Amino acid sequence: MENDGNTKIIDNSAKKHDSNVNKKTKFNIATKLIMVFSLGMIVVMCICGIFLYVSQVRSSKESLAANTVQVQNEINHSIKNYIDKYISAVTLTANNTIFAEPNSNEDAIYEHLELFAKNFDGILSYYFGRADGKTFKMMDKSTPEGYDPRKRPWYIEAQNADKLVISDPYVDAFTEKLVITLSMPVKNSKNALSGVMAADITIDTIMEEVENAKIGASGLVYLIDSNNNLILSQENKALTEELNNEQVKAIVSKGQANFEKYKYNSENKYMTIMPISGTNWKILSIVPEYEFMQNLNRLLTRIVIITILTIIIFSIFVYILNKKIIVNPINKIISSFSTDKSGKISLNEINLKQNDELKILSEELNTFAAQIKQMVKNIAVTSDNVAQTSITLQENMDESSNLTRETAHTIEELADRVLSQAHENESGLLKIIDFGESIQKNTNLADAVSTSTNEVKEAVNSGMEIIDVLSRSSADSQVAIKEIFEIVKSTEEKSKEINTANEVIKSISDQTNLLALNASIEAARAGDAGKGFAVVAEEVRKLAEESSKSTESINSIVDELVKNASYAVSKMESVAKIVDNQQKIVDEMQKKYEYIGESVKKTDTVVRDVETSTATMNKSKDDIINIFEALAGIAEENASDSQQISSSTQLQSEKIHELRNVTNKLSEMANSLKDEIDKFTI
């Protein structure tokens, strides 16, 4: 039953090991390393991708903002150049003294206006409002009735500004073109206002350039006047509504914006406002966010694809590298410490060529395996010694059992003989009593002496025969007692030998327990690799403890056996003395009977002394009765001692049987230990 339990433990351990191997196969260290490195790579690539994406967003945004500013600067520069050309013309005209002096020839004034207008294609109308209310207009000398230039906005603004003024764009009523008016005060030599020189200039060229300007693919550029109204060549209701949005109004009202973000109709846009130098106008550009985000989305897609390809290539590289540097050496280590389906444990030497921690681990495992092998060899030797000792002990138990059976048989025979002797003593006593009665009759019946003598002869002959039998029985008892004494003595010596062998077994059990403890410690140091052996070591320790308990039980049984044997020896010595005394009495009885025989022979010649002889015979009869009574007591004592010896022998036989069972159990334990050790391949 013990061995079956051990087998179940080993089988369960093997099943657990197989289960662990299967789990490792499904999720091994190579997979874990690839997952760790891949996760790290994913994190790094994600961080790099996010950083690159954010950087590109910032860069694209800054680039688009810079592009917006560049476009606006170009438009600003173009508008400034365009207007400066006419400003120069108006300034040059206004500084001409012919316009400054109130008495100048009016025809000359018209000629100068036409001359300057011809030199500049963009001038739709060139006119001069004099301080006296007179208006001079190129190619048109007629003036509408009631027209006073001094009340016109262009005159008033220039007069108030005391410098050249550029009006906001407006649609000319005749040409329906967008035009602006340049007006500049004209002063005389006394720095007094002589009038205001003005020119209506078409801005179609400017508007065409503005409307054709693009920022990226979808960013647009617009002009707004001093009142933040759009300057458009044609109506754009959608844009007008957008500029009326509160958020957009807030940005436009600042007068300047540098790529400020706003949201309109769930769409993010960026607005940049740049004042046009020399005017009250502003350049407004609107760029949708998707202008730069669509390129970034393509970049993000490329980053994701590159990240996935990098992770795949890196994982393959890590897998190959891990398999060569880590997984293969670990598999080699695992294969060196293996357990097959039958529970057979192999401890092979590990040889790794690489020079790293796995090399150190393999060397430590080789040292551990060597120690385990030596330990298993020592346990195997100890197990063999225990098995051999148990076999020897079994043989001794068998021999002791046989001797005990023989002793019991001999004692039974002795008891039978003692009982027979007791019966014979009783019979002899009865005959002596009869003999006494015969003597008494001889005293009363002197005339029947001859008959009585014959009866005495017969009685004497019968007594001699009984004495003969008793003598032989006593001799046989002496021989049997001596044999029993020798057997009991031998049993005592064998019990001492058993005790000595049991001490050896106890010493071996203690050593085995110590070896099992060391094996458990070494298995604990080995970690998972030593779990299987830890189970074996635990079983060895249990076997050692059971062996120790068995030796204690054997010691107790052997001590009791030695005590019983010593007691039997003492009793046998007493029996021997009693038998010796009995022999002496028998010898004495034999002499008495011989004396009686001689007396009977002389009866015929000493009839006269019958009374004296009868008295002597009566006395002898009493002595003989006492002797036979003593013999009867001795026989009873012998019978009692024989029964006691038989009982002790029976108890001894039972103890030997128990000892044999313990020895058989010890042998089974030794065989179980040997089976466990045989599972190691050394």
C-alpha positions in Angstrom: 0.0 0.0 0.0 2.9 2.4 0.8 4.5 1.7 -2.6 1.2 2.5 -4.4 1.0 5.8 -2.6 4.5 6.7 -3.7 3.7 5.7 -7.3 0.6 8.0 -7.3 2.7 10.9 -6.1 5.3 10.4 -8.8 2.6 10.0 -11.5 0.9 13.2 -10.3 4.3 15.0 -10.4 4.9 13.7 -13.9 1.5 14.9 -15.1 2.1 18.3 -13.6 5.5 18.5 -15.3 3.9 17.5 -18.7 1.2 20.2 -18.1 3.9 22.8 -17.4 5.8 21.8 -20.5 2.7 22.1 -22.6 2.0 25.5 -21.2 5.5 26.6 -21.8 5.2 25.4 -25.4 2.1 27.5 -25.9 3.6 30.6 -24.3 7.3 30.1 -24.1 10.1 32.6 -23.3 10.8 33.4 -27.0 7.2 34.5 -27.4 7.4 36.5 -24.2 10.6 38.2 -25.3 9.2 39.0 -28.7 6.1 40.4 -27.0 8.2 42.5 -24.7 10.5 43.8 -27.4 7.6 44.3 -29.8 5.7 46.2 -27.1 8.8 48.3 -26.4 9.1 48.8 -30.1 5.5 49.8 -30.4 5.8 52.2 -27.5 9.0 53.7 -29.1 7.5 53.9 -32.5 4.3 55.3 -31.1 6.2 58.0 -29.2 8.4 58.7 -32.2 5.3 58.7 -34.5 3.4 61.0 -32.1 6.4 63.3 -31.8 6.9 63.3 -35.5 3.2 63.8 -36.1 3.0 66.7 -33.6 6.2 68.1 -35.0 4.8 67.9 -38.5 1.5 69.4 -37.4 3.5 72.3 -35.9 5.8 72.5 -38.8 3.0 72.3 -41.4 1.1 74.9 -39.4 4.1 77.2 -39.2 4.9 76.6 -42.8 1.4 77.4 -43.9 1.4 80.4 -41.6 4.7 81.5 -43.1 3.3 80.9 -46.6 0.3 82.9 -45.7 2.4 85.8 -44.5 4.6 85.5 -47.7 1.5 85.6 -49.9 0.1 88.5 -48.0 3.5 90.3 -48.1 3.6 89.8 -51.9 0.1 91.2 -52.3 0.9 94.0 -49.8 4.0 94.8 -51.8 2.1 94.6 -55.1 -0.7 96.8 -53.9 1.7 99.3 -52.4 3.7 99.5 -55.7 0.5 99.8 -57.6 -0.9 102.6 -55.4 2.5 104.3 -54.9 2.7 104.8 -58.7 -0.5 106.9 -58.6 0.4 108.5 -55.3 3.5 109.8 -57.0 1.5 111.1 -59.9 -1.1 112.8 -57.7 1.7 114.2 -55.5 3.6 115.5 -58.5 0.5 117.1 -59.9 -0.5 118.6 -56.6 2.9 120.2 -56.1 2.7 121.9 -59.5 2.4 125.7 -58.9 -0.2 126.0 -61.6 -2.7 124.3 -59.2 -1.4 126.2 -56.2 -2.0 129.7 -57.5 -5.6 130.8 -57.6 -4.9 133.0 -60.7 -3.5 130.3 -62.8 -4.8 129.8 -66.3 -7.7 127.4 -66.3 -6.9 125.9 -69.7 -3.5 125.2 -68.5 -5.0 123.4 -65.5 -7.1 121.2 -67.8 -4.1 120.4 -70.0 -2.0 119.4 -67.1 -4.8 117.1 -65.8 -5.1 115.4 -69.2 -1.4 115.1 -69.6 -1.0 113.3 -66.3 -4.0 111.1 -66.9 -2.6 110.0 -70.2 0.6 108.8 -68.6 -1.3 106.4 -66.2 -3.7 103.9 -67.7 -5.4 103.1 -64.4 -6.8 106.7 -63.9 -10.4 106.8 -64.7 -10.9 110.4 -63.7 -8.5 113.2 -62.7 -9.9 116.4 -61.2 -9.0 119.3 -59.0 -11.4 121.1 -56.6 -10.3 124.6 -55.9 -10.8 126.4 -52.7 -13.1 128.9 -54.3 -15.5 126.0 -55.2 -14.4 125.7 -58.8 -13.9 122.1 -60.2 -11.5 121.2 -62.9 -11.9 117.7 -64.5 -9.9 116.2 -67.3 -11.6 116.1 -70.7 -14.7 117.6 -69.1 -15.0 121.3 -68.6 -18.6 121.3 -67.7 -19.6 121.1 -64.1 -23.0 120.1 -62.8 -25.0 123.0 -61.4 -24.7 123.3 -57.7 -21.8 121.0 -57.5 -19.4 122.1 -54.8 -16.2 120.0 -54.4 -15.6 121.4 -51.0 -18.6 119.4 -49.7 -17.4 116.1 -51.2 -15.9 113.4 -49.0 -12.7 113.3 -51.0 -12.2 117.0 -50.5 -13.1 117.1 -46.8 -10.9 114.0 -45.9 -7.8 115.4 -47.6 -8.4 118.8 -46.1 -8.8 117.4 -42.6 -5.9 115.0 -43.0 -3.6 117.6 -44.5 -2.0 114.8 -46.5 -2.7 112.4 -49.3 -5.7 110.3 -48.5 -6.7 107.0 -50.0 -10.4 106.3 -49.9 -12.0 102.9 -49.4 -12.8 101.1 -52.6 -16.2 101.7 -54.1 -18.1 100.8 -57.3 -18.0 103.5 -59.9 -21.5 104.4 -60.9 -20.6 104.8 -64.6 -18.1 102.0 -65.2 -19.3 99.7 -62.4 -15.7 99.1 -61.6 -14.1 99.0 -58.2 -12.2 102.3 -57.8 -10.4 104.2 -55.1 -9.9 107.9 -54.9 -6.5 109.5 -54.1 -7.0 113.0 -52.8 -4.2 115.4 -51.7 -4.4 119.0 -50.5 -2.8 121.6 -52.7 -1.2 124.5 -51.0 0.2 127.8 -52.2 3.5 129.4 -51.4 2.0 130.7 -48.1 1.1 127.1 -47.2 -2.5 128.0 -47.5 -5.0 125.5 -49.0 -5.5 126.2 -52.6 -7.7 123.1 -53.2 -7.6 119.3 -53.4 -6.2 117.3 -56.2 -8.0 113.9 -56.7 -7.8 110.9 -59.0 -10.2 108.0 -59.4 -8.1 104.8 -59.9 -9.4 101.4 -60.9 -8.2 98.5 -58.7 -9.2 95.7 -61.1 -5.6 94.7 -61.4 -5.3 94.5 -57.6 -8.5 92.6 -57.2 -7.5 90.2 -59.9 -4.2 89.5 -58.2 -5.9 89.1 -54.8 -8.6 86.8 -56.1 -6.0 84.7 -58.0 -3.8 84.4 -54.9 -3.9 81.0 -53.3 -2.5 79.7 -50.0 -1.9 76.0 -50.5 -4.7 74.4 -52.4 -7.7 75.9 -50.8 -6.6 79.0 -48.8 -8.0 82.3 -50.1 -7.0 85.9 -49.8 -9.4 88.9 -49.4 -9.2 92.6 -48.9 -11.1 94.5 -46.2 -11.5 98.2 -45.9 -11.1 100.5 -42.9 -14.6 99.5 -41.8 -13.8 95.8 -41.9 -16.0 95.4 -45.0 -15.0 93.0 -47.7 -13.7 94.4 -50.9 -15.1 92.1 -53.5 -15.4 92.3 -57.2 -18.6 90.4 -57.0 -20.9 89.5 -54.2 -20.0 86.5 -52.0 -22.9 85.9 -49.5 -21.3 82.8 -47.9 -18.1 84.7 -47.1 -20.1 87.7 -45.9 -22.1 85.5 -43.5 -18.9 83.9 -42.3 -17.3 87.3 -41.5 -20.5 88.3 -39.6 -19.9 85.4 -37.3 -19.2 86.7 -33.8 -15.9 84.7 -33.4 -14.7 86.0 -36.7 -15.8 89.5 -36.0 -13.8 89.4 -32.7 -10.7 88.4 -34.7 -11.2 91.0 -37.5 -11.9 93.8 -35.0 -8.4 93.4 -33.6 -7.1 94.7 -37.0 -4.3 92.2 -37.0 -4.2 88.4 -36.6 -1.5 85.9 -37.0 -2.9 82.5 -38.1 -5.6 82.6 -35.5 -7.9 79.5 -35.2 -11.7 79.7 -35.3 -14.5 77.4 -36.0 -17.3 78.0 -38.5 -20.0 75.4 -39.5 -18.1 72.6 -37.6 -15.0 73.3 -39.6 -11.7 74.6 -38.2 -10.1 77.4 -40.0 -7.1 79.8 -39.6 -7.3 83.5 -40.2 -4.4 85.9 -40.8 -4.9 89.7 -41.1 -2.2 92.1 -42.3 -2.6 95.8 -42.7 -1.5 97.3 -46.0 1.0 100.0 -45.4 0.0 103.4 -46.5 -3.7 102.6 -46.5 -6.5 101.7 -44.1 -7.0 98.4 -45.9 -6.1 95.0 -44.6 -5.3 91.7 -46.3 -7.4 88.9 -44.9 -6.5 85.2 -45.6 -8.6 82.2 -44.6 -7.0 78.7 -44.6 -9.1 75.6 -43.8 -7.4 73.2 -41.3 -7.7 70.3 -43.7 -5.3 72.2 -46.0 -2.4 70.9 -44.0 -4.1 68.1 -42.1 -4.7 66.0 -45.3 -1.0 65.8 -45.9 -0.5 65.0 -42.2 -3.1 62.2 -42.4 -1.2 60.7 -45.3 2.0 61.1 -43.2 0.2 59.4 -40.3 -0.8 56.5 -42.6 2.8 56.1 -43.7 4.0 56.2 -40.1 1.6 53.4 -39.1 2.7 51.3 -42.1 6.4 51.9 -41.4 5.8 51.1 -37.7 4.0 47.8 -38.5 6.7 46.8 -41.0 9.5 47.8 -38.5 7.8 45.8 -35.7 7.4 42.7 -38.0 11.1 42.9 -39.1 12.3 43.6 -35.6 10.2 40.7 -34.2 11.6 38.3 -36.7 15.1 39.6 -35.9 14.5 39.3 -32.1 12.9 35.8 -32.6 16.0 34.6 -34.5 18.4 36.2 -32.1 16.5 34.9 -29.0 16.2 31.5 -30.4 20.0 31.3 -31.0 21.2 33.1 -27.8 18.5 32.3 -25.2 15.8 29.7 -26.3 18.2 27.1 -27.7 20.5 27.1 -24.6 17.4 27.0 -22.3 15.9 24.1 -24.3 19.3 22.4 -24.0 19.2 22.9 -20.2 15.6 21.6 -20.1 16.5 18.5 -22.1 19.4 17.8 -19.8 16.9 17.7 -16.8 14.0 15.7 -18.1 11.4 13.2 -16.9 9.8 10.7 -19.3 6.2 9.4 -19.2 7.3 6.5 -16.9 8.7 9.0 -14.4 12.3 8.2 -15.3 14.5 11.2 -14.3 17.6 12.0 -16.5 20.4 14.3 -15.2 22.8 14.8 -18.1 25.7 17.2 -18.3 25.0 20.6 -20.0 27.6 21.9 -22.4 27.1 25.5 -23.6 29.6 27.3 -25.7 28.4 30.8 -25.0 29.9 32.9 -22.2 27.0 34.5 -20.3 24.6 34.0 -17.4 23.2 30.9 -19.0 26.7 29.4 -19.1 27.0 30.2 -15.3 23.6 28.6 -14.8 24.5 25.5 -16.7 27.7 25.1 -14.7 25.8 25.5 -11.4 23.2 23.0 -12.7 26.0 20.6 -13.7 27.4 20.9 -10.1 23.9 20.4 -8.7 23.3 17.4 -10.9 26.7 15.8 -9.9 25.7 16.3 -6.2 22.3 14.8 -6.9 23.8 11.8 -8.7 26.3 11.2 -5.9 23.4 11.6 -3.4 21.3 9.1 -5.3 24.2 6.7 -5.5 24.7 7.0 -1.7 20.9 6.5 -1.1 21.0 3.5 -3.5 23.9 1.9 -1.6 22.0 2.6 1.7 18.8 1.2 0.2 20.7 -2.0 -0.8 22.2 -2.3 2.6 18.7 -1.9 4.2 17.3 -4.4 1.8 20.1 -6.9 2.5 19.9 -6.3 6.3 16.1 -6.9 6.1 16.7 -10.1 4.2 19.2 -11.3 6.8 16.8 -10.2 9.6 14.0 -12.2 7.9 16.2 -15.2 7.7 17.1 -14.8 11.4 13.4 -14.4 12.2 12.6 -17.5 10.2 15.3 -19.4 12.1 14.1 -18.0 15.5 10.5 -18.9 14.5 11.6 -22.5 13.7 13.5 -22.8 16.9 10.6 -21.4 18.9 8.2 -24.0 17.3 10.7 -26.8 18.1 11.0 -25.4 21.7 7.2 -25.3 22.0 6.9 -28.9 20.6 9.6 -30.1 23.0 8.0 -28.4 26.0 4.7 -29.9 25.0 6.3 -33.3 25.0 8.0 -32.5 28.4 4.6 -31.5 29.8 3.1 -34.7 28.6 5.9 -36.7 30.2 5.5 -34.8 33.4 1.8 -35.5 33.5 2.5 -39.1 32.7 5.1 -39.2 35.5 2.5 -37.6 37.9 0.0 -40.3 37.0 2.7 -43.0 37.5 3.6 -41.4 40.9 0.0 -41.5 41.9 -0.3 -45.1 40.8 2.9 -45.9 42.8 1.5 -44.2 45.8 -1.6 -46.3 45.6 0.4 -49.4 45.3 2.6 -48.5 48.3 -0.6 -48.0 50.3 -1.8 -51.4 49.2 1.7 -52.7 50.2 1.3 -51.2 53.6 -2.1 -52.9 54.0 -0.4 -56.1 53.0 2.2 -55.7 55.7 -0.5 -55.0 58.2 -2.2 -58.2 57.1 1.1 -60.0 57.4 1.3 -58.9 61.0 -2.2 -60.1 61.7 -1.9 -63.1 59.5 1.5 -64.7 60.1 0.2 -67.8 58.7 -0.2 -66.1 55.3 3.4 -64.9 55.1 4.1 -67.0 52.1 1.2 -65.5 50.2 2.0 -62.0 51.3 5.6 -62.5 50.4 4.6 -63.4 46.9 2.4 -60.4 46.7 5.3 -58.3 48.0 7.5 -59.8 45.4 5.0 -58.8 42.8 4.6 -55.4 44.3 8.4 -55.0 44.5 8.7 -56.1 40.9 6.0 -53.7 39.8 7.6 -50.9 41.9 11.0 -51.6 40.3 9.4 -51.4 36.9 7.8 -48.1 37.9 11.1 -46.9 39.3 12.7 -48.0 36.1 10.2 -46.0 34.0 10.5 -43.1 36.4 14.3 -43.3 36.2 14.2 -43.4 32.4 11.7 -40.5 32.4 13.9 -38.5 34.6 16.8 -39.1 32.4 14.8 -38.2 29.3 13.6 -35.1 31.2 17.1 -34.1 31.9 18.1 -34.5 28.2 15.0 -32.5 27.1 15.6 -29.8 29.6 19.2 -29.4 28.5 18.0 -29.2 24.9 15.3 -26.7 25.8 17.9 -24.8 27.8 20.3 -24.7 24.8 17.5 -23.6 22.5 16.3 -20.8 24.8 19.9 -19.8 25.3 20.3 -19.7 21.5 17.1 -17.7 21.2 18.5 -15.2 23.7 21.7 -14.9 21.6 19.7 -14.5 18.4 17.6 -11.8 20.0 20.7 -9.9 20.9 21.9 -10.3 17.2 18.5 -9.0 16.1 19.0 -6.0 18.4 22.4 -5.4 17.0 21.0 -5.6 13.4 18.2 -3.3 14.4 20.7 -0.7 15.6 22.4 -0.9 12.2 19.0 -0.4 10.6 18.3 2.6 12.8 21.7 4.1 12.0 21.0 3.6 8.3 17.6 5.1 8.7 19.1 8.2 10.4 21.6 8.5 7.6 18.9 8.1 5.0 16.8 10.8 6.8 19.8 13.1 6.8 20.5 12.4 3.1 16.8 13.1 2.3 17.0 16.4 4.3 20.1 17.4 2.3 18.3 16.4 -0.9 15.3 18.6 0.0 17.6 21.5 0.7 19.4 21.1 -2.7 16.0 20.6 -4.5 14.8 23.9 -2.9 17.9 25.7 -4.1 17.3 24.3 -7.6 13.8 25.9 -7.7 11.4 24.6 -10.3 14.0 22.2 -11.8 14.3 20.4 -8.4 10.6 20.0 -7.7 10.5 16.4 -9.0 13.5 15.4 -6.9 12.1 17.3 -3.9 9.1 14.9 -4.0 11.4 11.9 -4.2 13.5 13.3 -1.3 10.3 13.8 0.7 9.3 10.2 0.1 12.8 9.0 1.1 12.5 11.1 4.3 9.1 9.5 5.0 10.5 6.0 4.4 13.4 6.8 6.7 11.0 8.0 9.4 8.9 4.9 9.0 12.1 2.8 9.2 13.1 4.6 12.4 9.7 3.9 13.9 9.9 0.3 12.8 13.4 0.0 14.4 11.9 1.4 17.6 9.1 -1.2 17.5 11.7 -3.9 16.7 13.8 -2.7 19.7 10.8 -3.0 22.0 9.9 -6.4 20.7 13.5 -7.6 20.9 13.9 -6.3 24.4 10.8 -8.1 25.5 12.0 -11.2 23.6 15.4 -11.0 25.4 13.6 -10.6 28.8 11.4 -13.6 28.0 14.4 -15.6 26.9 16.3 -14.7 30.0 13.3 -15.6 32.1 13.0 -18.9 30.3 16.7 -19.6 30.9 16.2 -18.9 34.6 13.2 -21.2 34.7 14.9 -23.9 32.8 17.8 -23.8 35.2 15.2 -24.2 38.0 13.6 -27.1 36.1 17.0 -28.7 35.6 17.7 -28.5 39.4 14.3 -30.0 40.1 14.9 -32.8 37.6 18.3 -33.4 39.2 16.6 -33.7 42.6 14.0 -35.9 41.2 16.7 -38.1 39.7 18.3 -38.3 43.1 15.0 -39.3 44.7 14.4 -41.8 42.0 17.9 -43.3 42.6 17.1 -43.4 46.3 13.8 -45.0 45.6 15.6 -47.5 43.4 17.9 -48.3 46.2 14.9 -48.7 48.5 13.2 -51.0 46.2 16.4 -53.0 45.9 16.5 -53.1 49.6 12.8 -54.2 49.7 13.6 -56.9 47.1 16.5 -58.2 49.2 14.2 -58.1 52.2 11.5 -60.1 50.4 14.2 -62.6 49.4 15.1 -62.9 53.0 11.5 -63.2 54.1 11.5 -66.9 54.1 14.5 -66.9 56.4 13.5 -64.1 58.7 9.9 -65.0 59.3 10.7 -64.9 62.9 11.6 -61.3 62.6 8.4 -60.6 60.8 7.1 -58.2 63.4 10.4 -56.3 63.4 10.6 -56.3 59.6 6.9 -55.4 59.4 7.5 -52.4 61.6 10.5 -51.5 59.5 8.5 -51.9 56.4 5.7 -49.8 57.9 8.3 -47.1 58.5 9.7 -47.6 55.0 6.2 -47.5 53.7 5.6 -44.1 55.3 8.8 -42.8 53.9 7.9 -44.1 50.5 4.5 -42.4 50.7 6.2 -39.2 51.7 8.6 -39.6 48.8 5.8 -40.3 46.4 3.9 -37.3 47.7 7.0 -35.2 47.2 7.4 -36.6 43.7 3.7 -35.8 43.1 4.3 -32.2 44.2 7.4 -32.0 42.0 5.4 -33.4 39.1 2.7 -30.8 39.7 5.4 -28.1 39.8 7.0 -29.5 36.6 3.6 -29.5 34.9 3.0 -25.9 36.0 6.4 -24.8 34.9 5.9 -26.6 31.6 2.7 -24.7 31.1 4.4 -21.4 31.9 7.3 -22.2 29.6 4.8 -23.2 26.9 2.9 -19.9 27.4 6.2 -17.9 27.3 7.2 -19.8 24.1 3.8 -19.0 22.6 4.3 -15.3 23.5 7.8 -15.4 22.1 6.4 -16.9 18.9 3.9 -14.1 18.6 6.6 -11.5 19.1 8.8 -13.1 16.5 5.8 -13.1 14.1 5.3 -9.3 14.8 9.0 -8.8 14.3 8.8 -10.6 11.1 5.9 -8.4 9.9 8.0 -5.3 10.8 10.9 -6.8 8.9 8.7 -7.5 5.9 7.5 -3.9 6.0 11.1 -2.7 6.2 11.9 -4.8 3.2 9.0 -3.3 1.3 10.1 0.2 2.2 13.7 -0.6 1.0 12.3 -2.0 -2.3 10.1 1.1 -2.7 13.1 3.3 -2.0 15.1 1.3 -4.6 12.2 1.8 -7.1 12.3 5.5 -6.6 16.1 5.6 -6.9 15.9 3.6 -10.1 13.9 6.4 -11.7 17.1 8.4 -11.8 19.3 7.9 -14.8 22.9 8.2 -13.4 
